[in-house]
Amino acid sequence: MHLTLELDDRTAAHVNVAAQNAGVSPAEWITHLIERQTADVWPDHIKALAGAWRDEPWPDNTGATMGQDVPREPF
């Protein structure tokens, strides 16, 4: 499939710089961008984050290590 894009000068310059920094042609850079934005699965670097953070405590044990409440003042 061939696709023609009309880009303003500023956007075209951004595409050219980004493609040059990535070491690919502007067409390849745009293709990779479209592939990333339309992927139907999580990328491996995102899947690798599963389990990377400590789980928060469940409500039944929240405050289990907090000690005694202070008595409330009477009305």
C-alpha positions as CSV (number, residue, x, y, z in Angstrom):
1,M,0.0,0.0,0.0
2,H,1.2,3.5,-0.8
3,L,0.2,6.4,1.3
4,T,0.8,10.1,0.7
5,L,1.0,12.4,3.7
6,E,0.9,16.1,3.6
7,L,3.0,17.5,6.5
8,D,3.7,21.1,7.3
9,D,7.3,22.1,7.3
10,R,7.7,21.9,11.1
11,T,6.2,18.4,11.4
12,A,8.3,17.2,8.4
13,A,11.4,18.5,10.1
14,H,10.5,16.7,13.3
15,V,10.0,13.4,11.4
16,N,13.3,13.8,9.5
17,V,15.2,14.5,12.7
18,A,13.6,11.6,14.6
19,A,14.2,9.2,11.7
20,Q,17.8,10.3,11.4
21,N,18.3,9.9,15.1
22,A,16.8,6.4,14.9
23,G,19.0,5.5,11.9
24,V,16.1,4.8,9.5
25,S,14.4,6.5,6.7
26,P,11.4,8.8,7.4
27,A,9.1,6.1,5.8
28,E,10.5,3.4,8.1
29,W,10.2,5.7,11.1
30,I,6.5,6.5,10.3
31,T,5.9,2.7,9.7
32,H,7.3,1.9,13.1
33,L,5.3,4.6,14.7
34,I,2.1,3.3,13.2
35,E,2.9,-0.3,14.2
36,R,3.5,0.8,17.8
37,Q,0.3,2.8,18.0
38,T,-1.9,0.1,16.5
39,A,-0.4,-2.9,18.2
40,D,-3.0,-5.2,19.8
41,V,-0.6,-6.7,22.4
42,W,1.5,-5.1,25.1
43,P,5.2,-4.7,24.1
44,D,7.7,-7.0,25.9
45,H,9.2,-4.1,27.9
46,I,5.8,-3.3,29.3
47,K,5.0,-7.0,30.0
48,A,8.3,-7.3,31.9
49,L,7.0,-4.7,34.5
50,A,4.4,-7.2,35.8
51,G,5.2,-7.9,39.4
52,A,7.8,-5.1,39.5
53,W,6.0,-3.2,42.2
54,R,5.0,-4.3,45.7
55,D,1.3,-4.9,46.0
56,E,-0.7,-2.6,48.3
57,P,-2.3,-4.3,51.3
58,W,-5.8,-5.7,51.0
59,P,-8.5,-3.9,53.0
60,D,-8.7,-6.7,55.6
61,N,-5.1,-6.2,56.8
62,T,-4.9,-2.4,56.3
63,G,-3.8,-0.9,59.5
64,A,-2.9,-4.2,61.1
65,T,0.5,-2.8,62.1
66,M,-0.7,0.6,63.1
67,G,-1.3,0.1,66.8
68,Q,-4.3,1.4,68.9
69,D,-6.6,4.2,68.1
70,V,-6.5,7.3,70.4
71,P,-9.8,7.7,72.4
72,R,-12.1,10.2,70.9
73,E,-13.1,13.3,72.7
74,P,-16.7,13.3,74.1
75,F,-19.3,15.6,72.3
